[in-house]
């Protein structure tokens, strides 16, 4: 039996309340509710994987993720994590719709494998960069709160702020103006989370022009399946368009490239899993589409894995990996060193995150 064979699997829920509700166009989150899978190898190495579902986006929730992970448990026992791609392919064939749970399994296997071979995950993936800079998200709040939040974030050193829009155009414009008043030196990106129809998105763009607002990116303006609607918006936009919810799989990335409906693809490991995310990145680069990496509401573990992914591959023009948990409340420690707004990678093997 190989030293990197899985001999034990444990699964548990992770619940962390948010200090403030997090509001986007398609819902409100009051807590981070994820799941943790822990694999222990024959050599004693332990690997951690997080599943961070967002039901309004990927159709999964904490209960379905936990059920899927428990369904995988017997299959994983006795498997060699060095065969993580073969294991991933099998799980995708069975649990094709449970991508967030599959991501957690892939994360735990890669964490354990890279620890076993003594490499940080980002170096295993290519080691292109050793630090990355993230933006920070201002969600759908009042203009006064948006202005105060933006000023605080700018004072911490953030140079790019992401603003959630897509519920009410007039209120969206007020919020954007408030952010630019609070942080006049910061660039801004906008994320509609599928909140607009194509014509509403065009009207929104016209309102931005009238107020002399020049964001650097407009993310997922329309519903995810309406690629022609997004192409219509892109053809009438003065801002680059990013596809987020429209891309879960490598096939989705190919469809977006063929439709010519986006300038950027936003990769989220919780949408695609790690193995498929590698293919999505390759497709985007081949189609001359720029890369963005984002996240759901995740703990330090999930965020750290995405940091390793982006730094390992390199070339991500947009990074949206802002932490939303007070570090004192996070159930994990370690990972890349974070000091607003920079993540710095270390030589600690694996993802580098441990349970408290």
Secondary structure in CASP SS format (residue, H / E / C, confidence):
PFRMAT SS
TARGET T0000
AUTHOR 0000-0000-0000
METHOD secondary structure of the structure
MODEL  1
X C 1.00
X C 1.00
X C 1.00
X C 1.00
X E 1.00
X E 1.00
X E 1.00
X E 1.00
X E 1.00
X E 1.00
X E 1.00
X E 1.00
X E 1.00
X E 1.00
X E 1.00
X E 1.00
X E 1.00
X E 1.00
X E 1.00
X E 1.00
X E 1.00
X E 1.00
X E 1.00
X E 1.00
X C 1.00
X C 1.00
X E 1.00
X E 1.00
X E 1.00
X E 1.00
X E 1.00
X E 1.00
X E 1.00
X E 1.00
X E 1.00
X E 1.00
X E 1.00
X E 1.00
X E 1.00
X E 1.00
X E 1.00
X C 1.00
X C 1.00
X C 1.00
X C 1.00
X E 1.00
X E 1.00
X E 1.00
X E 1.00
X E 1.00
X E 1.00
X C 1.00
X C 1.00
X C 1.00
X H 1.00
X H 1.00
X H 1.00
X H 1.00
X C 1.00
X C 1.00
X C 1.00
X H 1.00
X H 1.00
X H 1.00
X H 1.00
X H 1.00
X H 1.00
X H 1.00
X H 1.00
X H 1.00
X H 1.00
X H 1.00
X H 1.00
X H 1.00
X H 1.00
X H 1.00
X C 1.00
X C 1.00
X C 1.00
X E 1.00
X H 1.00
X H 1.00
X H 1.00
X H 1.00
X H 1.00
X H 1.00
X H 1.00
X H 1.00
X H 1.00
X H 1.00
X H 1.00
X H 1.00
X H 1.00
X H 1.00
X C 1.00
X C 1.00
X C 1.00
X C 1.00
X H 1.00
X H 1.00
X H 1.00
X H 1.00
X H 1.00
X H 1.00
X H 1.00
X H 1.00
X H 1.00
X H 1.00
X H 1.00
X H 1.00
X H 1.00
X H 1.00
X H 1.00
X H 1.00
X H 1.00
X H 1.00
X C 1.00
X C 1.00
X C 1.00
X E 1.00
X H 1.00
X H 1.00
X H 1.00
X H 1.00
X C 1.00
X C 1.00
X C 1.00
X C 1.00
X C 1.00
X C 1.00
X E 1.00
X E 1.00
X E 1.00
X C 1.00
X C 1.00
X E 1.00
X E 1.00
X E 1.00
X C 1.00
X C 1.00
X C 1.00
X C 1.00
X H 1.00
X H 1.00
X H 1.00
X H 1.00
X H 1.00
X H 1.00
X H 1.00
X H 1.00
X H 1.00
X H 1.00
X H 1.00
X H 1.00
X H 1.00
X H 1.00
X C 1.00
X C 1.00
X C 1.00
X E 1.00
X E 1.00
X E 1.00
X E 1.00
X E 1.00
X C 1.00
X C 1.00
X C 1.00
X C 1.00
X H 1.00
X H 1.00
X H 1.00
X H 1.00
X H 1.00
X H 1.00
X H 1.00
X H 1.00
X H 1.00
X H 1.00
X H 1.00
X H 1.00
X H 1.00
X H 1.00
X C 1.00
X C 1.00
X C 1.00
X C 1.00
X E 1.00
X E 1.00
X E 1.00
X E 1.00
X E 1.00
X C 1.00
X C 1.00
X C 1.00
X C 1.00
X C 1.00
X C 1.00
X H 1.00
X H 1.00
X H 1.00
X H 1.00
X H 1.00
X H 1.00
X H 1.00
X H 1.00
X H 1.00
X H 1.00
X H 1.00
X H 1.00
X H 1.00
X C 1.00
X C 1.00
X C 1.00
X C 1.00
X C 1.00
X C 1.00
X E 1.00
X E 1.00
X E 1.00
X C 1.00
X C 1.00
X C 1.00
X C 1.00
X C 1.00
X C 1.00
X C 1.00
X H 1.00
X H 1.00
X H 1.00
X H 1.00
X H 1.00
X H 1.00
X H 1.00
X H 1.00
X H 1.00
X C 1.00
X C 1.00
X C 1.00
X C 1.00
X C 1.00
X E 1.00
X E 1.00
X E 1.00
X C 1.00
X C 1.00
X C 1.00
X C 1.00
X C 1.00
X C 1.00
X H 1.00
X H 1.00
X H 1.00
X H 1.00
X H 1.00
X H 1.00
X H 1.00
X H 1.00
X H 1.00
X H 1.00
X C 1.00
X C 1.00
X C 1.00
X C 1.00
X E 1.00
X E 1.00
X E 1.00
X E 1.00
X C 1.00
X H 1.00
X H 1.00
X H 1.00
X H 1.00
X C 1.00
X H 1.00
X H 1.00
X H 1.00
X H 1.00
X H 1.00
X H 1.00
X H 1.00
X H 1.00
X H 1.00
X H 1.00
X H 1.00
X H 1.00
X H 1.00
X C 1.00
X C 1.00
X C 1.00
X E 1.00
X E 1.00
X E 1.00
X E 1.00
X C 1.00
X C 1.00
X C 1.00
X C 1.00
X C 1.00
X C 1.00
X H 1.00
X H 1.00
X H 1.00
X H 1.00
X H 1.00
X H 1.00
X H 1.00
X H 1.00
X H 1.00
X H 1.00
X H 1.00
X H 1.00
X H 1.00
X H 1.00
X C 1.00
X C 1.00
X E 1.00
X E 1.00
X E 1.00
X E 1.00
X C 1.00
X C 1.00
X C 1.00
X C 1.00
X C 1.00
X C 1.00
X C 1.00
X H 1.00
X H 1.00
X H 1.00
X C 1.00
X C 1.00
X E 1.00
X E 1.00
X E 1.00
X C 1.00
X C 1.00
X E 1.00
X E 1.00
X E 1.00
X C 1.00
X C 1.00
X E 1.00
X E 1.00
X E 1.00
X C 1.00
X C 1.00
X C 1.00
X C 1.00
X C 1.00
X E 1.00
X C 1.00
X C 1.00
X E 1.00
X E 1.00
X E 1.00
X C 1.00
END
